[in-house]
Amino acid sequence: MKRLRGLLWVALLGAGAQGQEGPPTLRAQVPGWSEGARSVGLLAPFSAGDDRQVLLARGSVDAAGRLSLPLPDPAQLAGRLVPLNEWLLPVNPADCARYEGQIVFSWPAATVFPVPELLVAPAGTQFPSLGSVVGEHLWGSAPRLNSEVNVLGDGPDTAAQVRDYRLVYVPGAVTVRGESRCVPEAGLTEVLTVDLNLAPGWSLLQQDDDYSGEDLRRRLSVAPADTVSLWQLR
């Protein structure tokens, strides 16, 4: 973890938290940033069959790579939530030759809005006001920022381990706990352990994958409050 020293922590600041006012804000550091000050946006498909995007959040990254993005208001996410169980548990038990264990949701119908990536506007341009419909001329060739990066690095002690983070919004409190074991016809058996206690609003999830044993062991939990998060340019 030595290579991460000095990087900023992610801070999800609610209104009034730590003396702050306004919407929760994502603050992070983009390593190796050399693009200068740029506008950053969180976009979502405008409608089915339409290649335009709608702007849900707008922020910035400065010349030093410091990212600041006020997160969307819940009203902006209406109609864009997906079932939490389908997003969180992509393995279909029907795809397993043998499936054991159980993952239990306190709210089976819980939904989630995951943030897969952020877009960086081309140099000299700005993302427009929130709710604007943006054409491909602005977002189509935009660089992407993605948080799903192995923050453990590639040192000798972490060669078979991966850790990344996922920023999500849930509209209501939900706990997800349990363990499952998927044994496929061929390939690694996957053991999944989930221990999530999500409050309404924004959370940073941590996924740890361990390939060092005979099985792939995957664990999902809520990241600690002082987590270092990288948003890598892609």
Salt bridges, closest charged atoms under 4 A:
GLU35 OE1 - ARG38 NH1 3.34
ASP50 OD2 - ARG52 NH2 2.87
ASP62 OD2 - ARG66 NE 2.86
GLU100 OE2 - ARG98 NE 2.74
GLU100 OE1 - ARG181 NH1 3.91
GLU117 OE2 - ARG144 NE 3.39
GLU148 OE2 - ARG166 NE 3.54
ASP164 OD1 - ARG166 NE 3.84
GLU190 OE2 - ARG218 NH1 3.00
ASP195 OD1 - ARG177 NE 2.94
ASP195 OD2 - ARG219 NH2 3.76
ASP208 OD1 - ARG163 NE 2.53
ASP209 OD1 - ARG218 NE 2.81
ASP215 OD2 - ARG181 NH2 3.73
